[in-house]
Amino acid sequence: MPGTDPAEILRIVLGELPDLPFLPELPARGPGADMVGRTAALLAGMPVETAPSGWRLTDAEGRDLRRARGFLAHDLDALEEVAAGYQGPFKVQVCGPWTLAASIELASHHPALADPGATRDLAVSLAEGVAAHVAEVAKRLPGARILLQLDEPALPAVLAGAVPTASGYGRLPPVDASAAPDGIRGVLGAAPQAFGIVHCCGRGMHGAPLPLLLLGAAGARAVSFDLSLVRGPEEDAVAELAEAGLGLLAGAVPAVPGGGMGAGEIDPERLRERGAAGPVSPAGGGAPDTVHAVVARIAGLWRRLGLPPAWCAERVVLTPACGLAGAPPGYARAALARCRDAARALREELES
């Protein structure tokens, strides 16, 4: 979300999404509040520091790591105060292991993804940190049912061999798709009490399809995706996931006004750079698509899939296509409200 005051943004989230609120990330505060830095602060026994290109593993804890942990501690304190007594589902999100490995550098300046051993160590460390984080959120909100979302925007690039080397002139070899689910499964499995979700909003090189079935095979109980990126092959995958009983978080509301629905083709090098500097909000305002347009978007997909309408009502959650941190504050709030109102309208349409 845009903004720098966690208590203020939490009140907005709880007000607009009372049935499924979440712990906001506020990257506008600077390094350590971004997706990669925030998650790196959870790593067990693997300290990090900022580097010109983003975040880098280091030998000792320093100021950058303390700042990132301070941001998270402040957010949790605000959560405990603002959401006191909340009961129901509550979502937290962290950077997934493959996007983290593509975004954090080794001392050699290469992404951790270049070293299979470092990649495994990072996933194990992340799993331990995520387990502790979920337990801490549950302690702050004892009446909540925790949903754990792993954000994997760089996963298509990891699978396609599109992650740049340290020089930027080469690309790392692709990760075998058969091995990719293991890292995700390990992190989700570290917090078995949480409802596991995996989000992907990017494509690989040359429009490689979203790896939706891979996410389902990684132990997720629900898959989150940018609906605008769903084409023929992805539609078949969505149908398979629905038939398997998984939940579907469909990104049906654009993440920025007047722009694309979501991240599109993800460049991990730019992801690392944005992690260090924070997002840049586009100028201007604008409003999200109408409720009718959002409902038509998901209803049209469901009709093409030929699946029972009742499944859509039971298994589909309408969301923004991607994070809203790059949107103007007014748009971000309106996008959350649009998701809520469109979900109610979709249910009414399905019932009729």
C-alpha positions in Angstrom: 0.0 0.0 0.0 1.1 3.6 -0.5 1.7 5.7 2.6 4.1 5.6 5.6 1.8 5.4 8.7 1.0 1.7 9.4 -1.8 2.5 11.8 -3.6 4.8 9.3 -3.3 2.3 6.5 -4.5 -0.6 8.7 -7.6 1.4 9.5 -8.2 1.8 5.8 -7.7 -1.9 5.2 -10.0 -2.9 8.0 -12.6 -0.4 6.9 -12.6 -1.4 3.2 -12.0 -5.1 3.6 -13.6 -6.1 6.9 -14.0 -9.8 5.8 -10.4 -10.3 4.6 -7.9 -7.7 5.9 -4.2 -8.0 5.6 -0.9 -6.6 7.1 0.1 -3.9 4.7 3.6 -3.4 3.3 4.6 0.3 3.1 7.7 0.5 0.9 7.5 4.3 0.6 9.2 4.4 4.0 12.5 3.3 2.3 14.9 0.4 2.3 13.8 -2.3 4.8 10.1 -1.6 4.2 10.2 -3.0 0.6 9.1 -6.5 -0.2 12.6 -8.0 -0.4 14.1 -6.1 2.6 11.0 -6.8 4.8 11.3 -10.5 4.1 15.1 -10.5 4.4 14.5 -9.2 8.0 12.8 -12.5 8.8 15.8 -14.7 7.7 17.2 -16.8 10.4 21.0 -16.7 10.6 21.5 -14.9 7.3 22.0 -11.2 7.8 21.6 -8.7 5.0 22.6 -5.2 4.1 21.7 -2.7 1.4 23.8 -2.6 -1.8 23.7 -0.3 -4.9 21.5 -2.9 -6.6 19.3 -3.8 -3.7 20.0 -6.2 -0.9 23.1 -8.4 -0.2 23.9 -11.2 2.2 26.6 -10.2 4.7 28.5 -11.6 7.7 27.1 -9.6 10.5 23.9 -7.7 11.5 24.1 -4.0 10.8 22.1 -0.8 10.6 20.2 -1.8 7.5 18.9 -5.0 9.0 18.0 -3.3 12.3 16.0 -0.7 10.4 14.1 -3.4 8.5 13.3 -5.2 11.7 12.3 -2.0 13.3 9.8 -1.3 10.5 8.2 -4.7 10.9 8.1 -4.4 14.7 6.4 -1.0 14.4 3.8 -2.5 12.0 3.1 -5.4 14.4 2.6 -3.0 17.3 0.2 -1.0 15.1 -1.6 -4.1 14.2 -2.1 -5.2 17.8 -3.5 -1.7 18.6 -5.7 -1.1 15.6 -7.1 -4.6 15.0 -7.5 -5.6 18.7 -10.3 -8.1 19.1 -10.4 -9.0 15.4 -11.7 -12.4 14.6 -11.7 -14.0 11.2 -9.2 -14.6 8.3 -6.2 -12.3 8.2 -3.6 -12.3 5.5 0.2 -11.7 5.8 2.5 -11.8 2.8 6.2 -12.3 2.3 8.5 -12.6 -0.6 8.7 -16.2 -1.9 12.0 -18.2 -1.9 12.6 -18.1 -5.7 12.0 -14.3 -6.0 14.1 -13.8 -2.9 16.9 -15.8 -4.3 16.7 -13.8 -7.6 16.7 -10.5 -5.7 19.3 -10.9 -3.0 23.0 -10.8 -3.9 25.9 -12.9 -2.6 29.2 -11.2 -1.7 30.3 -11.9 -5.3 27.5 -9.6 -6.5 25.8 -12.5 -8.2 22.1 -13.2 -7.3 21.9 -16.0 -4.6 20.1 -18.0 -7.3 23.4 -18.5 -9.1 24.5 -20.8 -6.2 22.3 -23.8 -5.6 23.7 -24.2 -2.1 23.0 -20.6 -1.2 19.5 -20.9 -2.7 18.7 -23.9 -0.5 20.1 -22.2 2.6 18.0 -19.1 1.8 14.8 -21.2 1.5 15.6 -23.0 4.8 16.3 -19.8 6.6 13.2 -18.2 5.1 11.0 -21.1 6.3 12.3 -20.7 9.9 11.7 -17.0 9.8 8.2 -17.2 8.3 7.2 -19.8 11.0 8.2 -17.3 13.7 6.5 -14.4 11.9 3.2 -16.3 11.5 3.3 -17.3 15.2 4.0 -13.6 16.2 1.0 -12.4 14.2 -1.2 -15.1 15.7 -0.1 -14.0 19.1 -1.0 -10.4 18.4 -4.4 -11.4 16.9 -5.4 -14.5 18.8 -8.9 -14.6 17.2 -7.6 -14.5 13.7 -7.1 -17.4 11.2 -3.8 -16.6 9.4 -3.5 -16.8 5.7 0.2 -16.9 4.5 0.8 -15.5 1.0 4.2 -16.1 -0.7 4.8 -13.4 -3.4 6.7 -14.9 -6.4 6.6 -12.3 -9.2 10.1 -13.3 -10.5 9.3 -17.1 -10.6 8.5 -17.1 -14.4 11.8 -15.4 -15.1 13.6 -17.9 -12.8 12.0 -20.8 -14.8 12.8 -19.2 -18.1 16.4 -18.4 -17.5 15.8 -14.6 -17.5 17.5 -13.6 -14.2 20.5 -11.4 -15.0 24.1 -12.2 -13.9 26.1 -9.7 -11.8 27.3 -7.9 -15.0 23.8 -7.7 -16.4 25.0 -9.0 -19.8 24.3 -12.7 -19.2 21.5 -14.7 -17.7 21.5 -17.4 -15.1 20.4 -20.9 -16.3 16.7 -21.8 -15.8 15.6 -23.6 -12.7 14.1 -27.0 -13.5 10.3 -26.7 -13.2 10.2 -30.1 -11.5 12.4 -28.8 -8.6 10.8 -25.4 -8.2 7.8 -26.5 -6.1 10.1 -27.9 -3.4 11.4 -24.5 -2.2 7.8 -23.1 -2.0 6.5 -26.2 -0.3 9.2 -26.0 2.4 8.3 -22.4 3.3 4.5 -23.1 3.4 5.1 -26.3 5.3 6.9 -24.4 8.1 3.7 -22.8 9.1 1.1 -25.6 8.7 -1.4 -23.7 10.8 -1.7 -21.0 8.2 -3.7 -21.2 5.0 -1.1 -21.2 2.2 -1.4 -18.9 -0.8 1.1 -18.3 -3.6 0.9 -15.2 -5.8 2.4 -14.7 -9.2 1.8 -11.6 -11.4 4.6 -11.8 -14.0 5.5 -13.6 -17.2 8.8 -15.1 -18.2 10.8 -14.3 -21.4 8.8 -14.0 -24.6 5.5 -14.3 -22.8 6.0 -17.6 -21.1 2.8 -18.6 -19.4 2.1 -18.1 -15.7 3.2 -21.3 -13.8 -0.2 -21.7 -12.2 -0.2 -25.5 -12.0 3.4 -25.5 -10.5 2.1 -23.2 -7.8 -0.8 -25.6 -7.1 1.7 -28.5 -7.0 3.8 -26.6 -4.4 1.4 -27.2 -1.6 -0.6 -24.0 -1.9 -4.3 -24.2 -0.9 -5.0 -21.2 -3.1 -3.3 -19.5 -6.1 -3.3 -15.7 -6.7 -2.7 -14.3 -10.1 -3.1 -11.3 -12.4 -6.3 -12.0 -14.3 -5.2 -9.9 -17.3 -2.3 -12.4 -17.9 -4.6 -15.4 -18.2 -4.7 -16.6 -21.8 -5.6 -20.0 -23.4 -3.0 -22.2 -21.6 -3.6 -20.4 -18.3 -7.4 -20.7 -18.6 -6.9 -24.5 -18.8 -4.7 -24.3 -15.7 -7.3 -22.2 -13.8 -9.9 -24.9 -14.6 -7.6 -27.6 -13.3 -6.9 -25.8 -10.1 -10.7 -25.2 -9.5 -11.5 -28.8 -10.2 -8.8 -29.8 -7.7 -10.6 -27.7 -5.0 -8.0 -24.9 -4.7 -9.0 -21.4 -4.0 -8.4 -18.7 -6.7 -7.5 -15.1 -5.8 -8.2 -13.4 -9.2 -6.5 -10.1 -9.7 -9.4 -8.4 -11.5 -8.8 -4.7 -10.5 -5.8 -2.9 -12.1 -3.1 -2.1 -9.6 -2.5 1.5 -11.0 -4.8 3.9 -12.6 -4.9 3.9 -16.4 -2.1 1.3 -16.6 -1.8 -2.4 -17.0 -3.4 -4.8 -14.7 -0.2 -5.9 -13.0 3.5 -6.4 -13.3 3.5 -8.1 -16.7 6.9 -9.3 -17.6 9.1 -9.1 -14.5 12.7 -8.1 -14.8 14.5 -9.4 -11.6 17.2 -6.7 -12.0 14.7 -3.9 -11.8 13.0 -5.8 -8.9 16.3 -5.6 -7.0 16.7 -1.9 -7.7 13.1 -1.1 -6.7 13.7 -3.0 -3.5 16.4 -0.6 -2.5 14.8 2.6 -3.5 11.1 1.9 -3.0 8.3 2.4 -5.5 7.6 5.6 -7.5 3.9 6.6 -7.5 2.6 7.6 -10.9 1.3 11.1 -11.3 -2.4 11.8 -11.5 -5.4 10.1 -10.0 -8.0 8.1 -11.8 -10.5 5.5 -10.6 -10.6 1.7 -10.7 -12.7 0.0 -13.3 -16.5 -0.1 -12.6 -18.1 -2.9 -10.6 -19.8 -4.0 -13.8 -16.5 -4.3 -15.6 -14.8 -6.2 -12.8 -17.7 -8.6 -12.5 -17.8 -9.1 -16.3 -14.1 -9.9 -16.3 -14.4 -12.9 -13.9 -17.8 -14.0 -15.0 -16.6 -14.2 -18.6 -13.7 -16.3 -17.6 -16.0 -18.7 -15.6 -18.4 -19.1 -18.5 -15.5 -19.9 -20.9 -14.3 -22.5 -18.4 -17.7 -24.1 -18.3 -17.4 -24.7 -14.5 -20.4 -24.7 -12.1 -21.3 -21.2 -10.9 -21.4 -22.4 -7.3 -17.7 -23.1 -7.5 -17.0 -19.5 -8.4 -19.0 -18.3 -5.4 -17.1 -20.7 -3.1 -13.6 -20.5 -4.4 -12.9 -17.2 -6.0 -11.7 -14.0 -4.2 -11.5 -10.8 -6.1 -8.2 -8.9 -5.5 -6.1 -6.1 -7.1 -3.9 -7.5 -9.9 -0.7 -6.8 -7.9 0.5 -4.7 -5.0 -0.9 -1.1 -4.7 2.2 0.6 -3.4 2.8 2.4 -6.8 -0.7 3.8 -6.9 -1.9 7.2 -5.6 -3.4 6.8 -2.1 -6.9 7.6 -3.2 -6.8 5.0 -6.0 -5.4 2.3 -3.7 -8.3 2.8 -1.2 -10.8 2.8 -4.0 -9.3 -0.4 -5.5 -9.9 -2.2 -2.2 -13.5 -1.0 -2.1 -14.0 -2.0 -5.7 -12.8 -5.6 -4.9 -15.3 -5.7 -2.1 -18.3 -4.3 -4.0 -17.5 -6.4 -7.1 -17.4 -9.6 -5.0 -20.8 -8.9 -3.6 -22.2 -8.1 -7.1 -20.6 -11.2 -8.5 -22.3 -13.4 -5.8 -25.7 -11.8 -6.6 -25.2 -12.4 -10.3 -24.2 -16.1 -9.7 -27.2 -16.6 -7.5 -29.6 -15.2 -10.1 
